[in-house]
Amino acid sequence: MSVVLLRHASAGDRDKWHGDDRLRPLDKRGRKQAEKLRDRILALGVTRVLSSPYVRCMETVEPLGLDIELDDRLAEGASREETLALLAEADGAVACTHGDVIENVLGRSLKKGEAVLLPEGRPL
């Protein structure tokens, strides 16, 4: 399995967002992070883009210019088993998700806009 696991870019403070958190977009810093990630991720030869259906995740991978496949197994609160099953089928993909999902998978956190290449766990 070779998958880029990506934590969504900066989306501001959750506590200051009014409304459905699934609709919280990237902030200015996050949009810059997403643009900077584009070339590094595409250089790895990714052929698929998987994303949590949350707006901030979709906006993080939009600059890649590939079709985005939404999957609830990358959404906040997804179980480790569900996410691992998805990643096992996702060779050649980038998978954009949330901090809690990344901790479930890696046993450690990533900064917003940070990615690792699986299975090695090598930071990008």
C-alpha positions as CSV (number, residue, x, y, z in Angstrom):
1,M,0.0,0.0,0.0
2,S,1.4,3.4,-1.0
3,V,-1.0,6.2,0.1
4,V,-0.4,9.8,1.0
5,L,-2.3,10.5,4.2
6,L,-3.0,14.2,4.5
7,R,-4.5,16.3,7.4
8,H,-6.6,19.1,6.1
9,A,-5.1,22.6,6.0
10,S,-5.8,25.3,8.4
11,A,-9.5,26.2,8.8
12,G,-9.5,28.7,11.6
13,D,-10.8,28.1,15.1
14,R,-13.6,25.6,15.5
15,D,-14.9,27.5,18.5
16,K,-15.3,30.7,16.5
17,W,-17.2,29.1,13.6
18,H,-21.0,29.5,13.8
19,G,-22.9,26.8,12.0
20,D,-22.4,23.3,10.9
21,D,-18.8,22.4,11.4
22,R,-18.9,20.2,8.3
23,L,-19.2,23.4,6.3
24,R,-16.2,25.2,7.9
25,P,-13.9,26.3,5.0
26,L,-10.1,26.8,4.9
27,D,-8.9,30.1,6.1
28,K,-6.3,32.3,4.3
29,R,-3.4,30.4,5.7
30,G,-5.1,27.1,4.8
31,R,-5.6,28.1,1.2
32,K,-1.9,28.9,1.0
33,Q,-1.0,25.5,2.6
34,A,-3.2,23.7,0.0
35,E,-1.5,25.4,-2.9
36,K,2.0,24.6,-1.5
37,L,1.0,20.9,-1.1
38,R,-0.1,20.6,-4.7
39,D,3.3,20.1,-6.4
40,R,4.7,17.9,-3.7
41,I,1.8,15.6,-3.8
42,L,1.5,15.5,-7.5
43,A,5.2,14.7,-7.8
44,L,4.5,11.4,-6.0
45,G,2.4,10.3,-8.9
46,V,-1.0,10.2,-7.1
47,T,-3.8,9.0,-9.4
48,R,-6.7,9.3,-7.0
49,V,-8.0,11.8,-4.5
50,L,-10.0,10.6,-1.5
51,S,-11.5,13.1,0.9
52,S,-13.6,13.4,3.9
53,P,-16.9,15.1,2.9
54,Y,-16.1,18.1,5.1
55,V,-15.5,21.3,3.2
56,R,-12.1,22.0,4.7
57,C,-10.8,18.6,3.4
58,M,-12.3,19.0,0.0
59,E,-10.7,22.5,-0.3
60,T,-7.4,21.1,0.8
61,V,-7.2,18.7,-2.2
62,E,-9.0,20.9,-4.8
63,P,-5.7,22.4,-6.1
64,L,-4.6,18.9,-7.2
65,G,-7.0,19.3,-10.1
66,L,-8.1,15.6,-9.9
67,D,-11.6,14.3,-9.3
68,I,-12.4,14.1,-5.6
69,E,-14.0,10.9,-4.3
70,L,-15.8,11.7,-1.0
71,D,-15.8,8.9,1.6
72,D,-17.3,9.0,5.1
73,R,-14.5,6.6,6.2
74,L,-12.3,9.7,6.3
75,A,-14.8,11.9,8.2
76,E,-14.3,13.0,11.8
77,G,-15.2,10.2,14.1
78,A,-14.6,7.4,11.6
79,S,-13.4,4.2,13.1
80,R,-9.8,3.0,12.7
81,E,-11.0,-0.2,11.1
82,E,-13.1,1.5,8.5
83,T,-10.3,4.0,7.6
84,L,-7.7,1.2,7.4
85,A,-10.0,-0.8,5.1
86,L,-10.3,2.2,2.8
87,L,-6.5,2.9,2.8
88,A,-5.8,-0.7,2.0
89,E,-7.7,-0.3,-1.3
90,A,-6.3,3.2,-2.0
91,D,-2.9,2.5,-3.6
92,G,-1.7,5.6,-5.5
93,A,-4.1,7.9,-3.7
94,V,-4.0,10.9,-1.5
95,A,-6.5,10.7,1.4
96,C,-7.4,13.9,3.1
97,T,-8.9,13.6,6.6
98,H,-9.0,15.0,10.1
99,G,-6.7,15.0,13.2
100,D,-8.7,12.4,15.1
101,V,-8.7,10.0,12.1
102,I,-4.9,10.4,11.6
103,E,-4.3,9.7,15.3
104,N,-6.4,6.5,15.0
105,V,-4.4,5.4,12.0
106,L,-0.9,6.5,12.9
107,G,-1.0,6.6,16.7
108,R,0.3,10.2,16.5
109,S,-0.9,13.5,15.2
110,L,0.1,15.6,12.2
111,K,0.0,19.4,11.9
112,K,-2.7,20.9,9.7
113,G,-1.6,20.6,6.1
114,E,1.0,17.9,6.9
115,A,1.2,14.6,5.1
116,V,2.9,11.3,5.4
117,L,3.5,8.6,2.9
118,L,2.2,5.2,4.0
119,P,3.3,2.5,4.7
120,E,6.6,4.1,5.6
121,G,5.1,7.0,7.7
122,R,7.7,9.3,6.1
123,P,6.7,13.0,6.4
124,L,6.3,15.0,3.2
